[in-house]
Amino acid sequence: MKSEGVAVTLNEDNFLDTVRSRAIVLVHFTSDFCGPCHAMGHALSKLEKENEQMLVAEVKAMDHTEWLEAFTIQSTPTTLLFYQGKYISRISGAHPTMTIEKWIKEATA
């Protein structure tokens, strides 16, 4: 089940196409029973609705443990920032939209 507002659930078949599909793609690693994950999902959804150049994609951490290792993800929520198809930054934990906006702006400057 996708979190409310998350447009895409990532899997092996759509990962590369998805991270290359928009200028800014946020890959949100989440867990089902994680309150901060749901809070972060709502904040990301709000930002996505305000920015047509942004896509939020979700990864269920326990369904893709190989990605946890590949991206050195140690906890959820962790959100990866892909800019113009390339991984450039990450943020861990739940944050308010203002903090996320600042993170994106600084990372893509």
DSSP file (Angstrom, degrees, kcal/mol; ACC not computed):
  #  RESIDUE AA STRUCTURE BP1 BP2  ACC     N-H-->O    O-->H-N    N-H-->O    O-->H-N    TCO  KAPPA ALPHA  PHI   PSI    X-CA   Y-CA   Z-CA
    1    1 A M              0   0    0      0, 0.0     2,-0.2     0, 0.0     0, 0.0   0.000 360.0 360.0 360.0 131.0    0.0    0.0    0.0
    2    2 A K        -     0   0    0      1,-0.1     3,-0.1     4,-0.1     2,-0.1  -0.503 360.0-106.2 -80.8 148.9    1.4    3.4   -1.0
    3    3 A S    >   -     0   0    0     -2,-0.2     3,-1.9     1,-0.1    -1,-0.1  -0.404  54.8 -79.1 -67.2 152.3    1.5    6.3    1.5
    4    4 A E  T 3  S+     0   0    0      1,-0.3    41,-0.2    -2,-0.1    -1,-0.1  -0.306 115.7   8.1 -55.9 126.0   -1.1    9.0    0.8
    5    5 A G  T 3  S+     0   0    0      1,-0.3     2,-0.4    -3,-0.1    -1,-0.3   0.252  87.7 133.8  90.3 -13.4    0.0   11.2   -2.0
    6    6 A V    <   -     0   0    0     -3,-1.9    -1,-0.3     1,-0.2    51,-0.1  -0.610  40.8-160.2 -77.4 125.4    3.0    9.2   -3.1
    7    7 A A        +     0   0    0     49,-0.7     2,-0.4    -2,-0.4    50,-0.2   0.838  65.9  28.3 -76.8 -35.3    2.9    9.0   -6.9
    8    8 A V  E     -a   57   0A   0     48,-1.1    50,-2.9    10,-0.0     2,-0.6  -0.983  56.7-151.6-136.2 136.2    5.2    6.0   -7.6
    9    9 A T  E     -a   58   0A   0     -2,-0.4    50,-0.2    48,-0.2     2,-0.1  -0.948  32.9-133.4-102.0 122.8    6.2    2.9   -5.7
   10   10 A L        +     0   0    0     48,-3.0    50,-0.3    -2,-0.6     2,-0.3  -0.444  33.1 160.3 -80.6 148.0    9.7    1.9   -6.9
   11   11 A N    >>  -     0   0    0     -2,-0.1     4,-1.4    48,-0.1     3,-0.6  -0.884  56.8 -83.8-148.0 180.0   10.8   -1.6   -7.9
   12   12 A E  T 34 S+     0   0    0     -2,-0.3     4,-0.3     1,-0.2     3,-0.1   0.831 123.6  54.1 -59.5 -32.8   13.6   -3.1  -10.0
   13   13 A D  T 34 S+     0   0    0      1,-0.2    -1,-0.2     2,-0.1     4,-0.2   0.802 119.5  27.2 -74.9 -30.0   11.7   -2.6  -13.2
   14   14 A N  T <> S+     0   0    0     -3,-0.6     4,-2.4     2,-0.1     5,-0.2   0.426  89.6  99.8-115.3   2.2   11.0    1.2  -12.9
   15   15 A F  H  X S+     0   0    0     -4,-1.4     4,-2.5     2,-0.2     5,-0.2   0.953  88.0  38.9 -58.0 -58.5   13.8    2.5  -10.7
   16   16 A L  H  > S+     0   0    0     -4,-0.3     4,-1.2     1,-0.2    -1,-0.2   0.921 117.8  48.6 -62.4 -45.6   16.1    4.0  -13.4
   17   17 A D  H  4 S+     0   0    0     -4,-0.2     4,-0.3     1,-0.2    -1,-0.2   0.889 112.9  50.1 -60.7 -38.0   13.3    5.3  -15.6
   18   18 A T  H >< S+     0   0    0     -4,-2.4     3,-1.6     1,-0.2     4,-0.4   0.938 108.0  49.3 -68.4 -47.3   11.7    6.9  -12.5
   19   19 A V  H 3< S+     0   0    0     -4,-2.5    66,-0.6     1,-0.3    -1,-0.2   0.702 116.2  45.5 -69.3 -15.3   14.8    8.7  -11.2
   20   20 A R  T 3< S+     0   0    0     -4,-1.2    -1,-0.3    -5,-0.2    -2,-0.2   0.419  92.2  86.1 -98.5  -0.3   15.5   10.1  -14.7
   21   21 A S  S <  S+     0   0    0     -3,-1.6     2,-0.3    -4,-0.3    -2,-0.1   0.723  94.7  22.0 -80.3 -22.5   11.8   11.1  -15.2
   22   22 A R  S    S-     0   0    0     -4,-0.4    63,-0.5    -3,-0.2    62,-0.2  -0.904  80.5-108.7-138.1 165.1   11.9   14.6  -13.6
   23   23 A A  S    S+     0   0    0     30,-0.3    61,-2.9    -2,-0.3     2,-0.5   0.910 111.3  31.4 -61.0 -42.1   14.5   17.2  -12.7
   24   24 A I  E     +bC  54  83A   0     29,-2.2    31,-2.1    59,-0.2     2,-0.5  -0.975  69.4 177.1-122.9 121.5   14.1   16.4   -9.0
   25   25 A V  E     -bC  55  82A   0     57,-2.7    57,-3.0    -2,-0.5     2,-0.6  -0.989  12.2-160.2-124.4 124.5   13.2   13.0   -7.8
   26   26 A L  E     -bC  56  81A   0     29,-2.9    31,-3.0    -2,-0.5     2,-0.8  -0.916   5.4-157.0-104.0 119.2   12.9   12.2   -4.1
   27   27 A V  E     -bC  57  80A   0     53,-2.6    53,-2.7    -2,-0.6     2,-0.8  -0.867  10.6-158.7-101.0 109.8   13.2    8.5   -3.3
   28   28 A H  E     -bC  58  79A   0     29,-3.4    31,-2.6    -2,-0.8     2,-0.5  -0.798   3.3-156.7 -97.7 106.8   11.6    8.0    0.1
   29   29 A F  E     +bC  59  78A   0     49,-3.2    49,-1.4    -2,-0.8     2,-0.3  -0.746  29.7 167.4 -83.4 124.4   12.7    4.8    2.0
   30   30 A T  E     -b   60   0A   0     29,-2.7    31,-2.8    -2,-0.5    32,-0.3  -0.836  31.4-142.5-136.9 166.2    9.9    4.0    4.4
   31   31 A S    >   -     0   0    0     -2,-0.3     3,-1.1    29,-0.2     7,-0.1  -0.971  25.3-123.0-131.7 148.4    8.6    1.3    6.7
   32   32 A D  T 3  S+     0   0    0     -2,-0.3     2,-0.2     1,-0.3    -1,-0.1   0.881 107.8  40.0 -60.1 -43.0    4.9    0.3    7.3
   33   33 A F  T 3  S+     0   0    0     -3,-0.1     2,-0.6     4,-0.0    -1,-0.3  -0.236  87.6 113.2-105.3  45.6    4.9    0.8   11.1
   34   34 A C    <>  -     0   0    0     -3,-1.1     4,-1.7    -2,-0.2     3,-0.3  -0.922  46.2-166.9-122.7 103.4    7.0    3.9   11.2
   35   35 A G  H  > S+     0   0    0     -2,-0.6     4,-2.1     1,-0.2     3,-0.2   0.912  91.4  51.2 -56.7 -47.1    5.2    7.1   12.4
   36   36 A P  H  > S+     0   0    0      0, 0.0     4,-2.6     0, 0.0    -1,-0.2   0.841 105.9  57.7 -60.8 -31.1    8.1    9.4   11.3
   37   37 A C  H  > S+     0   0    0     -3,-0.3     4,-2.4     2,-0.2    -2,-0.2   0.921 107.5  46.3 -62.8 -43.2    8.0    7.8    7.8
   38   38 A H  H  X S+     0   0    0     -4,-1.7     4,-2.0     2,-0.2    -1,-0.2   0.896 112.2  50.7 -67.1 -39.8    4.3    8.7    7.4
   39   39 A A  H  X S+     0   0    0     -4,-2.1     4,-2.0     2,-0.2    -2,-0.2   0.927 112.4  46.4 -62.6 -44.6    5.0   12.2    8.6
   40   40 A M  H  X S+     0   0    0     -4,-2.6     4,-2.7     1,-0.2     5,-0.2   0.891 109.1  56.1 -65.5 -38.7    7.8   12.6    6.1
   41   41 A G  H  X S+     0   0    0     -4,-2.4     4,-2.3     1,-0.2    -1,-0.2   0.896 107.4  48.6 -59.0 -41.4    5.7   11.1    3.4
   42   42 A H  H  X S+     0   0    0     -4,-2.0     4,-2.1     2,-0.2    -1,-0.2   0.906 111.6  49.2 -66.2 -41.7    3.0   13.8    4.0
   43   43 A A  H  X S+     0   0    0     -4,-2.0     4,-1.9     2,-0.2    -2,-0.2   0.911 112.7  47.6 -63.9 -42.0    5.6   16.6    3.9
   44   44 A L  H  X S+     0   0    0     -4,-2.7     4,-2.5     1,-0.2    -2,-0.2   0.897 109.6  53.4 -65.9 -40.1    7.1   15.2    0.7
   45   45 A S  H  X S+     0   0    0     -4,-2.3     4,-2.1    -5,-0.2    -1,-0.2   0.904 107.1  52.0 -60.8 -42.0    3.6   14.9   -0.9
   46   46 A K  H  X S+     0   0    0     -4,-2.1     4,-1.1     1,-0.2    -1,-0.2   0.925 111.3  46.7 -60.7 -45.2    2.9   18.5   -0.1
   47   47 A L  H  X S+     0   0    0     -4,-1.9     4,-0.7     1,-0.2     3,-0.4   0.895 109.4  54.5 -64.2 -39.9    6.1   19.6   -1.8
   48   48 A E  H >< S+     0   0    0     -4,-2.5     3,-0.9     1,-0.2     6,-0.3   0.898 105.3  52.9 -61.4 -40.7    5.4   17.4   -4.8
   49   49 A K  H 3< S+     0   0    0     -4,-2.1    -1,-0.2     1,-0.2    -2,-0.2   0.790 110.4  49.0 -65.0 -27.1    2.0   19.0   -5.3
   50   50 A E  H 3< S+     0   0    0     -4,-1.1     2,-0.4    -3,-0.4    -1,-0.2   0.551 111.2  51.5 -88.7  -9.0    3.6   22.5   -5.3
   51   51 A N    X<  -     0   0    0     -3,-0.9     3,-1.6    -4,-0.7    -1,-0.2  -0.914  56.4-168.8-137.7 107.6    6.4   21.7   -7.8
   52   52 A E  T 3  S+     0   0    0     -2,-0.4    -1,-0.1     1,-0.3    -4,-0.1   0.665  90.1  62.3 -70.4 -15.0    5.6   20.1  -11.2
   53   53 A Q  T 3  S+     0   0    0    -31,-0.1   -29,-2.2   -30,-0.1     2,-0.4   0.468  94.8  82.0 -84.5  -1.6    9.4   19.4  -11.7
   54   54 A M  E <   - b   0  24A   0     -3,-1.6     2,-0.4    -6,-0.3   -29,-0.2  -0.823  54.6-172.9-111.2 143.2    9.4   17.1   -8.7
   55   55 A L  E     - b   0  25A   0    -31,-2.1   -29,-2.9    -2,-0.4     2,-0.5  -0.999  10.9-153.2-130.0 136.1    8.4   13.5   -8.3
   56   56 A V  E     - b   0  26A   0     -2,-0.4   -48,-1.1   -31,-0.2   -49,-0.7  -0.944  16.1-175.3-107.6 127.1    8.3   11.6   -5.0
   57   57 A A  E     -ab   8  27A   0    -31,-3.0   -29,-3.4    -2,-0.5     2,-0.4  -0.943  13.0-140.7-123.0 145.5    8.8    7.9   -5.2
   58   58 A E  E     -ab   9  28A   0    -50,-2.9   -48,-3.0    -2,-0.4     2,-0.4  -0.838  11.3-168.7-111.8 141.6    8.5    5.4   -2.4
   59   59 A V  E     - b   0  29A   0    -31,-2.6   -29,-2.7    -2,-0.4     2,-0.9  -0.992  21.9-137.6-125.5 122.4   10.6    2.3   -1.5
   60   60 A K  E >>  - b   0  30A   0     -2,-0.4     3,-1.6   -50,-0.3     4,-0.8  -0.713  20.9-147.8 -75.6 109.9    9.3   -0.1    1.1
   61   61 A A  G >4 S+     0   0    0    -31,-2.8     3,-1.1    -2,-0.9     7,-0.3   0.851  91.9  50.1 -53.2 -44.9   12.7   -0.7    2.9
   62   62 A M  G 34 S+     0   0    0    -32,-0.3     3,-0.4     1,-0.3    -1,-0.3   0.680 106.7  56.7 -73.5 -15.3   12.1   -4.3    3.9
   63   63 A D  G <4 S+     0   0    0     -3,-1.6    -1,-0.3     1,-0.2    -2,-0.2   0.618 115.8  35.7 -85.3 -13.7   11.0   -5.2    0.4
   64   64 A H    XX  +     0   0    0     -3,-1.1     4,-1.3    -4,-0.8     3,-1.1  -0.435  63.6 154.5-138.1  60.2   14.3   -4.0   -1.1
   65   65 A T  H 3> S+     0   0    0     -3,-0.4     4,-1.7     1,-0.3     5,-0.2   0.796  73.8  63.1 -62.7 -27.8   17.0   -4.8    1.4
   66   66 A E  H 3> S+     0   0    0      1,-0.2     4,-2.3     2,-0.2    -1,-0.3   0.843 102.0  51.0 -65.2 -31.6   19.6   -4.9   -1.4
   67   67 A W  H <> S+     0   0    0     -3,-1.1     4,-2.6     2,-0.2     6,-0.2   0.842 103.5  58.7 -72.7 -33.3   18.9   -1.2   -2.0
   68   68 A L  H  <>S+     0   0    0     -4,-1.3     5,-3.1    -7,-0.3     4,-0.3   0.929 112.0  40.9 -59.0 -44.0   19.4   -0.4    1.7
   69   69 A E  H ><5S+     0   0    0     -4,-1.7     3,-1.0     3,-0.2    -2,-0.2   0.927 113.7  52.4 -69.1 -45.4   22.9   -1.8    1.4
   70   70 A A  H 3<5S+     0   0    0     -4,-2.3    -2,-0.2     1,-0.3    -1,-0.2   0.867 120.0  34.1 -60.9 -37.7   23.6   -0.2   -2.0
   71   71 A F  T 3<5S-     0   0    0     -4,-2.6    -1,-0.3    -5,-0.1    -2,-0.2   0.304 109.7-120.0-100.5   7.8   22.6    3.3   -0.7
   72   72 A T  T < 5 +     0   0    0     -3,-1.0     2,-0.6    -4,-0.3    -3,-0.2   0.916  47.7 173.3  53.0  49.4   23.9    2.7    2.8
   73   73 A I      < +     0   0    0     -5,-3.1    -1,-0.2    -6,-0.2     3,-0.1  -0.789  13.0 170.2 -88.9 121.7   20.5    3.2    4.4
   74   74 A Q        +     0   0    0     -2,-0.6     2,-0.3     1,-0.2    -1,-0.1   0.580  61.6  13.1-108.7 -14.2   20.6    2.5    8.1
   75   75 A S  S    S-     0   0    0     -7,-0.1    -1,-0.2    18,-0.0    18,-0.1  -0.989  81.0 -83.3-156.3 160.5   17.2    3.8    9.2
   76   76 A T  S    S+     0   0    0     -2,-0.3   -39,-0.2     1,-0.2   -46,-0.1  -0.921  95.6  45.1-116.3 147.5   13.8    4.9    7.9
   77   77 A P  S    S+     0   0    0      0, 0.0    16,-3.4     0, 0.0     2,-0.4   0.456  72.2 150.7 -80.1 141.8   12.7    7.4    6.9
   78   78 A T  E     -CD  29  92A   0    -49,-1.4   -49,-3.2    14,-0.2     2,-0.5  -0.996  25.4-160.7-131.5 134.4   15.6    8.2    4.6
   79   79 A T  E     -CD  28  91A   0     12,-3.0    12,-2.1    -2,-0.4     2,-0.4  -0.968   3.0-154.4-121.2 127.3   15.0   10.3    1.5
   80   80 A L  E     -CD  27  90A   0    -53,-2.7   -53,-2.6    -2,-0.5     2,-0.6  -0.782   9.7-142.4 -98.4 142.4   17.5   10.3   -1.4
   81   81 A L  E     -CD  26  89A   0      8,-3.2     7,-3.0    -2,-0.4     8,-1.3  -0.926  14.2-172.2-108.5 118.6   17.6   13.3   -3.8
   82   82 A F  E     -CD  25  87A   0    -57,-3.0   -57,-2.7    -2,-0.6     2,-0.5  -0.946   5.2-168.5-106.9 128.9   18.2   12.6   -7.5
   83   83 A Y  E >  S-CD  24  86A   0      3,-3.0     3,-1.5    -2,-0.5   -59,-0.2  -0.978  72.3 -14.1-123.4 121.4   18.8   15.7   -9.6
   84   84 A Q  T 3  S-     0   0    0    -61,-2.9    -1,-0.2    -2,-0.5   -61,-0.1   0.888 132.5 -50.2  51.9  43.6   18.8   15.4  -13.4
   85   85 A G  T 3  S+     0   0    0    -66,-0.6     2,-0.4   -63,-0.5    -1,-0.3   0.405 118.1 105.0  83.8  -1.2   19.0   11.6  -13.0
   86   86 A K  E <  S-D   83   0A   0     -3,-1.5    -3,-3.0   -67,-0.1     2,-0.3  -0.917  72.9-118.2-118.8 139.6   21.9   11.6  -10.6
   87   87 A Y  E     +D   82   0A   0     -2,-0.4    -5,-0.2    -5,-0.3     3,-0.1  -0.567  43.7 156.8 -69.7 128.8   22.0   10.8   -6.9
   88   88 A I  E     -     0   0A   0     -7,-3.0     2,-0.3     1,-0.4    -6,-0.2   0.608  52.3  -2.6-129.2 -20.7   23.3   13.9   -5.1
   89   89 A S  E     -D   81   0A   0     -8,-1.3    -8,-3.2     2,-0.0    -1,-0.4  -0.985  48.4-148.7-164.6 169.3   22.1   14.0   -1.5
   90   90 A R  E     -D   80   0A   0     -2,-0.3     2,-0.4   -10,-0.2   -10,-0.2  -0.975   0.8-161.7-144.7 158.2   20.2   12.4    1.4
   91   91 A I  E     -D   79   0A   0    -12,-2.1   -12,-3.0    -2,-0.3     2,-0.3  -0.988  12.4-155.2-140.4 134.4   18.2   13.4    4.4
   92   92 A S  E     +D   78   0A   0     -2,-0.4   -14,-0.2   -14,-0.2   -16,-0.1  -0.835  53.9  22.2-111.8 149.3   17.3   11.0    7.3
   93   93 A G  S    S-     0   0    0    -16,-3.4     2,-0.4    -2,-0.3   -14,-0.1  -0.225  96.9 -55.4  90.6 176.0   14.5   11.4    9.7
   94   94 A A        +     0   0    0    -18,-0.1   -57,-0.1    -2,-0.1    -2,-0.1  -0.787  58.6 177.8 -95.0 136.4   11.2   13.3    9.5
   95   95 A H        -     0   0    0     -2,-0.4   -52,-0.1   -59,-0.1     2,-0.1  -0.954  31.2-103.7-137.0 153.4   11.4   17.0    8.7
   96   96 A P    >>  -     0   0    0      0, 0.0     4,-2.0     0, 0.0     3,-0.5  -0.349  41.8-104.6 -71.4 160.3    9.0   19.9    8.1
   97   97 A T  H 3> S+     0   0    0      1,-0.2     4,-2.9     2,-0.2     5,-0.2   0.848 118.9  58.5 -57.1 -37.3    8.5   21.1    4.5
   98   98 A M  H 3> S+     0   0    0      1,-0.2     4,-2.1     2,-0.2    -1,-0.2   0.904 107.4  46.9 -60.9 -40.7   10.6   24.2    5.1
   99   99 A T  H <> S+     0   0    0     -3,-0.5     4,-2.3     2,-0.2    -1,-0.2   0.906 113.1  48.7 -66.5 -41.8   13.6   22.1    6.1
  100  100 A I  H  X S+     0   0    0     -4,-2.0     4,-2.6     2,-0.2     5,-0.2   0.918 110.3  51.3 -65.0 -43.8   13.2   19.8    3.1
  101  101 A E  H  X S+     0   0    0     -4,-2.9     4,-2.6     1,-0.2    -1,-0.2   0.915 110.8  48.5 -59.0 -43.7   12.8   22.8    0.7
  102  102 A K  H  X S+     0   0    0     -4,-2.1     4,-2.7    -5,-0.2     5,-0.2   0.917 110.6  51.2 -63.3 -43.9   16.1   24.3    2.1
  103  103 A W  H  X S+     0   0    0     -4,-2.3     4,-2.4     2,-0.2    -2,-0.2   0.927 112.5  45.8 -58.4 -47.5   17.8   20.9    1.7
  104  104 A I  H  X S+     0   0    0     -4,-2.6     4,-2.0     2,-0.2    -2,-0.2   0.932 113.1  49.8 -63.2 -46.2   16.7   20.6   -1.9
  105  105 A K  H  X S+     0   0    0     -4,-2.6     4,-0.5     1,-0.2    -2,-0.2   0.922 114.1  44.4 -60.1 -46.1   17.6   24.1   -2.8
  106  106 A E  H >< S+     0   0    0     -4,-2.7     3,-0.6     1,-0.2    -1,-0.2   0.896 114.5  49.1 -66.5 -40.2   21.1   23.8   -1.3
  107  107 A A  H 3< S+     0   0    0     -4,-2.4    -1,-0.2    -5,-0.2    -2,-0.2   0.800 116.1  41.9 -71.3 -28.7   21.8   20.4   -2.9
  108  108 A T  H 3<        0   0    0     -4,-2.0    -1,-0.2    -5,-0.2    -2,-0.2   0.384 360.0 360.0-100.5   3.9   20.7   21.5   -6.4
  109  109 A A    <<        0   0    0     -3,-0.6    -1,-0.2    -4,-0.5    -2,-0.1   0.488 360.0 360.0 -70.9 360.0   22.4   24.9   -6.4
